[in-house]
């Protein structure tokens, strides 16, 4: 195959035809042709030569050129494609008009040739076109096809990447090992077995609606991962059925699903005249029923969202009635008390109702009956009563009076304002002072015993003298091997105060060494950083600068406001 005037226009015509068929830029096809022709020319002139081909986008004329570049002496390895400044001297003259050659510097033709060639200059000369044999033509065809495939994959990836997070309609092509291959127009998507609702099965040609969960660029082409179990799928379906959601008047705040069985969706209206639940249900349930039908009969609870977490949780546990809610924000846990007859309804079949409510609120939920809560409170009351009886040498009635007034620890009795003890019936000033004296003496005895035990365990004075740790804390640290200030300075805040770790979507409690002393993460962090400053590990001026920056950074303030 020779590049002659007879077939020059055929190059452009072929490029345009392929581009139309594959819906890609014709320029990409022409570039692939240029690369394939250059590869064929190298097989004719020598693989070490730098042969380039340029196809005129208007006439289709293919120009073959040989390029040689001026390099430093140390880098001179390829004598067919490189010059040294010395070896370029004979060529560094103004080329004759009949030579079809040019010297370039920074991509521009050189017009003045006084002196020597510079590193990076290139000498470009035209060479005769090549005759393509059968093998060369076949190789060129493969290069073009490969480039076209790559361009098509890039187009598909860019197209579907922007559609990730939306719903797409497709046609089932085939099913492989439970995974469904879906024709989505200009590409194929895969609906994995675990992304199907229940025991859904499809036949070739069935129409299917899916959520584009992810689009990845891979060597074999863009992979489009579909889902029908994702919570976002249900949210997008509601957006299609409820105009108020599409217009932004109603917002979906949270979705929790047990695919194919039951789901909960929390909505809020930004227009006081529009009921968010009623709008999502629709006239005679028409809107929600359309979503239910698409989700294979999945029962959907539509819940009004509320900024107040306990109120929102009460709504989320519908249809069960809730008697009381106790929220622990630090641990992100919540206790819910329900009437005895409502317990099974609140938990749901196989824990479904409480599990969905937990997903919806993002909190761990403990459910107990009123009877169980009463028994727990009674047990706590008895334990505190016994504590005061043993430590303050009180009779049971007087100890119960203290607990009834809200006193829970010796520290509260020892260091509370005297007036708060005087409000207890039968307690005069002398009795109140005696109570505080006994409490303080007991605390001092406990502290002395804890300190002696800590020293026996090997706790050093550097840790004992550190301000912020009580003797009981030092005893606990020493038992765990933290015996010096250096040991303490290497601790992480969560190791001291405890925390929560999320593993595979489940929250796990990390017990802190000092958590029984009600130490917060902030307090633990302050103590650890103070220890590091005392040891000279951290420059205090840098900490002050960081603190000032955090206080004055407007972006941080905006983030806190939004949070």
C-alpha positions in Angstrom: 0.0 0.0 0.0 1.6 3.3 -1.1 0.6 6.7 0.2 -0.2 8.3 -3.2 -2.6 11.0 -4.2 -5.1 8.4 -5.2 -5.7 7.2 -1.6 -4.8 10.4 0.3 -8.4 11.5 0.6 -9.4 7.9 1.6 -7.5 8.4 4.8 -9.7 11.3 5.9 -12.9 9.6 4.7 -12.0 6.4 6.6 -11.2 8.5 9.8 -14.5 10.3 9.6 -16.4 7.1 9.0 -14.8 5.3 12.0 -15.3 8.4 14.2 -19.0 8.6 13.3 -19.5 4.9 14.0 -17.7 5.0 17.4 -18.9 8.5 18.2 -15.4 9.8 18.9 -13.3 12.8 17.7 -12.1 12.3 14.1 -8.8 13.9 15.1 -8.1 10.9 17.4 -8.5 8.5 14.5 -6.2 10.6 12.3 -3.6 10.6 15.2 -3.9 6.8 15.3 -3.3 6.7 11.6 -0.3 8.9 11.9 1.2 6.6 14.6 0.5 3.5 12.5 2.2 5.0 9.4 5.2 6.1 11.5 5.6 2.6 12.9 5.5 1.2 9.3 8.1 3.7 8.2 10.4 2.8 11.0 10.3 -0.9 9.9 11.4 0.4 6.5 14.0 3.0 7.5 15.2 1.5 10.8 13.6 1.2 14.2 16.2 3.5 15.8 15.2 6.5 13.6 12.8 9.1 14.9 10.3 9.0 12.0 7.1 11.0 12.3 4.1 11.3 10.1 1.7 14.3 9.8 -1.6 14.0 7.8 -3.0 17.2 6.5 -6.5 17.5 7.9 -7.8 19.1 4.6 -6.0 17.3 1.8 -5.2 14.0 3.5 -1.6 14.3 2.3 0.8 12.3 4.6 4.2 13.8 5.2 7.0 11.6 6.5 9.8 13.3 8.3 13.0 12.2 10.1 13.8 14.1 13.3 17.3 14.4 14.8 17.8 16.2 18.2 20.9 17.9 19.5 21.9 16.4 22.9 24.8 16.6 25.3 27.8 14.4 24.7 27.1 12.3 27.8 23.5 11.6 26.6 24.5 10.7 23.0 23.4 7.1 22.6 21.2 6.8 19.5 23.2 8.0 16.5 20.3 7.7 14.1 18.1 10.2 16.1 20.5 12.3 18.0 23.4 14.8 17.3 26.1 16.1 19.6 26.8 19.8 19.1 30.0 18.9 17.3 28.5 16.3 14.9 25.7 18.8 14.1 28.1 21.4 12.7 28.0 20.2 9.1 24.2 20.3 9.1 23.8 23.5 11.0 23.4 25.7 8.0 20.4 27.2 6.2 18.8 24.3 4.3 18.4 24.7 0.6 14.8 25.2 -0.6 15.1 21.9 -2.5 16.0 19.9 0.6 12.5 20.0 2.3 14.3 20.4 5.7 14.2 22.8 8.6 16.0 23.5 11.8 13.7 24.2 14.8 14.4 25.8 18.2 11.6 25.8 20.8 9.3 24.7 18.0 10.1 27.7 15.8 12.2 27.7 12.5 15.8 29.0 13.0 16.6 31.8 10.5 20.1 32.9 11.7 22.8 30.2 11.6 25.8 32.1 13.1 27.5 30.0 15.7 26.8 26.4 16.7 23.6 24.4 17.3 22.2 24.5 20.9 21.1 21.6 23.1 17.5 20.8 22.2 17.5 22.1 18.6 16.0 19.7 16.1 16.7 19.0 12.5 13.6 17.9 10.6 13.9 16.6 7.0 11.3 15.1 4.8 11.8 11.5 3.7 10.1 9.6 0.9 6.8 7.9 1.7 6.9 4.1 2.3 5.4 1.2 0.5 3.3 -0.8 2.9 3.5 -4.5 2.6 0.8 -6.9 3.8 2.4 -7.3 7.3 3.0 -3.6 7.7 -0.6 -2.8 6.6 -1.9 -5.4 9.1 0.2 -3.9 11.9 -1.0 -0.4 11.0 -4.6 -1.6 11.1 -4.1 -3.1 14.6 -2.6 0.2 15.8 -5.5 2.1 14.5 -8.0 -0.3 16.1 -6.3 -0.2 19.4 -6.2 3.6 19.5 -9.9 3.7 18.5 -10.8 1.3 21.3 -8.9 3.4 23.8 -10.6 6.6 22.6 -14.0 4.9 22.8 -13.3 3.7 26.4 -12.2 7.2 27.4 -15.4 8.6 25.9 -17.5 6.0 27.7 -15.7 6.7 31.0 -16.2 10.5 30.8 -19.8 10.1 29.9 -20.8 7.7 32.6 -18.5 9.2 35.3 -20.7 12.3 35.2 -23.8 10.1 35.6 -22.6 8.3 38.7 -25.2 8.8 41.5 -28.2 8.9 39.1 -30.7 6.3 37.9 -30.3 4.7 34.4 -32.7 2.5 32.4 -31.2 -0.4 30.6 -31.9 -3.8 29.0 -30.7 -7.1 30.4 -28.2 -8.7 28.0 -27.3 -11.9 30.0 -26.8 -13.3 33.5 -23.5 -14.7 34.6 -23.2 -16.5 38.0 -26.0 -14.4 39.4 -24.6 -11.1 38.1 -26.7 -9.3 35.5 -25.0 -7.6 32.5 -27.1 -4.6 31.5 -26.9 -2.7 28.2 -27.0 0.9 29.2 -26.8 2.5 25.7 -23.2 3.2 24.9 -21.8 0.8 27.4 -22.4 -2.2 29.6 -23.1 -2.1 33.3 -22.9 -4.9 35.9 -25.5 -5.5 38.5 -23.8 -7.8 41.1 -25.7 -10.5 42.9 -25.6 -8.7 46.2 -26.9 -5.5 44.6 -30.2 -7.2 43.5 -33.3 -7.0 45.6 -34.1 -10.3 47.2 -34.4 -13.1 44.8 -34.9 -11.0 41.7 -34.2 -12.8 38.4 -34.2 -11.4 34.9 -34.3 -12.7 31.4 -32.6 -11.4 28.3 -34.4 -8.4 26.9 -36.0 -7.4 30.2 -36.0 -3.7 30.9 -34.4 -2.7 34.2 -33.9 0.5 36.2 -30.8 0.8 38.3 -28.7 3.2 40.3 -25.2 4.0 39.0 -23.2 3.3 42.1 -19.6 3.7 40.8 -17.7 4.1 37.5 -14.1 3.0 37.4 -11.4 3.3 34.7 -9.9 -0.1 34.2 -7.6 -1.7 31.6 -10.4 -3.6 29.9 -12.5 -0.4 29.7 -14.7 1.5 32.0 -16.6 -0.6 34.6 -20.1 0.6 35.4 -21.3 -0.8 38.7 -25.1 -0.8 39.2 -27.2 -1.2 42.3 -30.8 -1.7 43.2 -30.2 -2.1 47.0 -28.4 1.2 47.6 -30.3 3.7 49.8 -29.5 6.4 47.2 -31.6 4.4 44.7 -34.7 4.9 46.7 -33.9 8.5 47.3 -33.5 9.1 43.5 -36.8 7.3 42.9 -38.6 9.6 45.3 -37.0 12.6 43.5 -38.5 11.3 40.3 -42.0 10.8 41.8 -42.2 13.9 44.1 -41.8 17.2 42.3 -41.3 19.0 45.6 -38.1 17.0 46.2 -36.8 17.7 42.7 -37.5 21.4 43.2 -35.7 21.4 46.6 -38.8 22.4 48.6 -38.6 19.0 50.4 -35.2 17.4 51.2 -34.4 13.8 52.0 -32.2 13.9 55.0 -31.5 10.2 55.6 -32.4 6.8 54.2 -32.1 3.3 55.7 -33.1 0.1 53.8 -33.5 -3.6 54.4 -33.7 -4.2 50.6 -36.9 -5.9 49.5 -38.4 -5.9 53.0 -38.6 -2.5 54.7 -37.1 1.0 54.5 -37.3 4.3 56.4 -36.8 7.7 54.9 -36.5 11.0 56.7 -37.8 14.1 55.0 -38.0 17.8 55.9 -40.0 20.6 54.2 -38.6 24.1 53.8 -42.1 25.5 53.1 -44.3 25.5 56.2 -47.4 25.1 54.1 -46.3 21.8 52.6 -46.4 18.6 54.7 -43.3 16.6 53.7 -44.8 13.2 54.6 -48.1 13.9 52.8 -46.3 15.1 49.7 -44.2 12.0 49.6 -47.2 9.7 50.1 -49.2 11.5 47.4 -52.9 11.4 46.6 -54.2 8.0 47.9 -50.6 6.9 48.2 -49.9 7.1 44.5 -46.4 8.5 44.8 -45.1 6.2 47.4 -46.8 3.2 45.7 -44.9 3.9 42.5 -41.6 3.6 44.5 -42.9 0.5 46.3 -43.7 -1.2 43.0 -40.2 -0.5 41.7 -38.6 -1.9 44.8 -40.6 -5.2 44.7 -43.1 -4.3 47.4 -40.6 -2.9 49.9 -42.6 -1.4 52.8 -41.5 2.3 53.3 -41.9 4.3 56.5 -41.8 8.1 55.7 -40.7 10.0 58.8 -40.5 13.7 59.5 -36.9 14.8 60.2 -36.2 16.8 63.3 -33.0 18.6 64.5 -33.7 17.4 68.0 -32.2 13.9 68.0 -34.5 12.4 70.7 -37.5 13.7 68.9 -36.2 12.4 65.6 -35.6 9.0 67.2 -39.1 8.8 68.6 -40.3 9.3 65.0 -37.9 6.8 63.6 -39.1 4.0 65.9 -42.6 4.3 64.6 -45.0 2.5 64.8 -43.8 1.8 68.4 -44.5 4.2 71.2 -41.6 5.6 73.3 -41.8 6.5 76.9 -38.4 8.1 77.5 -35.2 8.8 75.6 -31.7 9.2 77.2 -29.0 10.5 74.9 -25.3 10.1 75.4 -23.8 12.4 72.7 -20.1 11.7 73.6 -20.6 7.9 73.0 -23.1 8.5 70.2 -25.4 6.0 72.0 -29.1 6.4 73.0 -31.3 4.6 75.4 -34.9 4.2 74.6 -37.5 3.1 77.2 -40.8 1.7 75.8 -43.8 0.2 77.5 -43.6 -3.6 78.1 -46.2 -4.4 75.5 -44.4 -2.2 72.9 -41.0 -3.9 73.1 -41.5 -6.4 70.3 -42.9 -3.7 68.0 -40.0 -1.4 68.7 -37.4 -4.1 68.0 -39.3 -5.4 65.0 -38.9 -8.8 63.3 -35.3 -10.0 63.7 -34.4 -6.5 65.1 -35.4 -4.9 61.8 -37.2 -1.8 63.2 -34.5 -0.8 65.7 -31.7 -1.6 63.2 -33.2 0.7 60.5 -33.8 3.5 63.1 -30.1 3.2 64.2 -29.0 3.5 60.5 -31.3 6.5 60.0 -30.0 8.4 63.1 -26.4 7.2 63.0 -26.6 6.2 66.7 -26.4 3.0 68.6 -29.8 2.3 70.2 -30.4 0.3 73.4 -34.0 -0.5 73.9 -35.4 -1.5 77.3 -38.8 -1.8 78.9 -40.1 0.4 81.6 -39.8 -2.6 84.0 -36.2 -3.1 83.1 -35.4 0.6 83.4 -37.1 0.7 86.8 -35.0 -2.3 88.0 -31.8 -0.7 86.8 -32.6 2.5 88.5 -33.4 0.6 91.7 -30.1 -1.2 91.5 -28.2 2.0 91.1 -30.1 3.5 94.0 -29.2 0.6 96.2 -25.5 0.7 95.2 -25.2 4.4 96.0 -27.0 4.0 99.3 -24.6 1.2 100.3 -21.6 3.4 99.2 -22.7 6.2 101.6 -23.5 3.7 104.4 -20.0 2.1 104.1 -17.9 5.2 103.6 -19.7 7.9 105.7 -20.9 5.5 108.5 -24.6 6.5 107.9 -27.8 4.5 108.6 -29.8 3.3 105.6 -32.5 6.0 105.9 -30.0 8.9 105.9 -28.0 7.4 103.0 -31.2 7.1 101.0 -31.9 10.7 101.7 -28.6 11.7 100.1 -29.2 9.6 97.1 -32.7 10.9 96.7 -31.3 14.5 96.6 -29.1 13.5 93.7 -25.8 12.8 95.3 -24.0 10.0 93.6 -20.3 10.1 94.7 -18.2 11.0 97.7 -16.6 13.9 95.8 -20.0 15.6 95.5 -20.7 15.3 99.2 -17.2 16.5 100.1 -16.9 19.5 98.0 -20.4 20.7 97.3 -21.6 24.0 98.7 -22.8 23.6 102.3 -26.2 25.1 101.4 -27.0 22.2 99.1 -26.7 19.8 102.0 -28.8 22.0 104.3 -31.9 21.6 102.0 -32.1 17.9 103.1 -34.7 17.4 105.8 -33.1 16.9 109.2 -29.7 18.2 108.2 -28.4 21.2 110.1 -25.1 23.1 109.7 -23.2 20.9 112.2 -24.5 17.7 110.5 -23.6 19.0 107.0 -20.0 19.9 108.2 -19.6 16.4 109.8 -20.8 14.8 106.5 -18.2 16.7 104.5 -15.4 16.0 107.0 -16.1 12.3 106.9 -16.3 12.3 103.0 -13.0 14.2 102.7 -11.2 12.0 105.2 -12.4 8.9 103.3 -11.2 10.4 100.0 -7.8 11.2 101.5 -7.5 7.7 102.8 -8.4 6.3 99.4 -5.9 8.6 97.6 -3.1 7.6 100.1 -3.7 3.9 99.6 -3.9 4.4 95.8 -0.6 6.3 95.8 1.2 3.6 97.9 -0.1 0.9 95.6 1.1 2.9 92.5 4.6 3.3 94.0 4.6 -0.4 94.7 3.8 -1.1 91.1 6.8 1.0 90.0 5.2 4.4 89.3 8.0 7.0 89.3 7.9 10.5 90.8 7.9 12.2 87.4 4.4 10.8 86.8 3.2 11.1 90.5 4.2 14.8 90.5 2.5 15.6 87.2 -0.4 18.0 87.7 -3.8 16.7 86.4 -3.6 13.1 87.5 -5.2 11.9 90.7 -3.6 9.1 92.8 -6.4 6.7 91.6 -5.6 7.5 88.0 -1.9 7.0 88.6 -2.6 3.6 90.1 -4.7 2.5 87.1 -1.9 3.8 84.7 0.8 1.9 86.6 -1.2 -1.3 86.5 -1.2 -1.0 82.7 2.5 -0.3 82.5 2.4 3.5 82.2 4.9 4.3 85.0 6.8 7.4 83.9 6.0 10.8 82.4 7.7 9.6 79.2 5.3 6.6 79.1 2.3 8.9 79.6 3.5 11.3 76.9 3.5 8.5 74.3 -0.2 7.7 75.0 -2.9 8.6 72.5 -5.9 10.6 73.8 -8.3 7.8 72.9 -6.2 5.3 74.9 -6.9 7.4 78.0 -10.4 8.6 77.4 -11.8 5.8 75.2 -13.6 6.2 71.9 -15.5 4.4 69.1 -14.1 2.7 66.0 -16.2 1.9 62.9 -15.3 -1.5 61.4 -17.2 -2.8 58.4 -20.1 -0.4 59.2 -20.3 -1.5 62.9 -19.3 0.7 65.8 -16.9 -0.9 68.4 -16.1 0.5 71.8 -12.5 1.3 72.6 -12.1 1.2 76.4 -10.0 4.1 77.8 -7.7 3.6 80.8 -9.0 6.8 82.5 -12.6 6.5 81.2 -14.0 5.4 84.6 -12.9 8.8 85.9 -15.1 10.6 83.3 -12.1 12.0 81.4 -13.1 13.5 78.0 -11.0 13.3 74.8 -10.2 17.0 75.1 -9.0 16.7 78.6 -6.8 13.7 77.7 -5.4 15.5 74.7 -4.5 18.5 76.9 -2.8 16.4 79.5 -0.7 14.4 76.9 0.4 17.6 75.1 1.3 19.2 78.5 3.5 16.2 79.3 5.2 16.5 75.9 5.9 20.2 76.4 7.4 19.4 79.9 9.7 16.8 78.3 10.8 19.2 75.6 9.2 17.1 72.8 7.0 19.9 71.7 7.7 23.7 71.4 4.9 25.5 73.4 5.2 28.6 71.1 4.1 26.4 68.2 1.1 25.1 70.1 0.1 28.7 71.0 0.4 29.7 67.3 -1.7 26.8 66.2 -4.3 27.6 68.8 -4.5 31.2 67.7 -4.8 30.2 64.1 -7.6 27.8 64.9 -9.5 30.6 66.8 -9.1 33.2 64.0 -9.4 30.9 60.9 -12.6 32.0 59.2 -13.0 28.7 57.3 -12.9 26.8 60.6 -15.5 29.2 62.0 -17.7 28.6 59.0 -17.3 24.8 59.3 -18.3 25.0 63.0 -21.3 27.1 62.2 -22.4 24.7 59.5 -21.8 21.7 61.8 
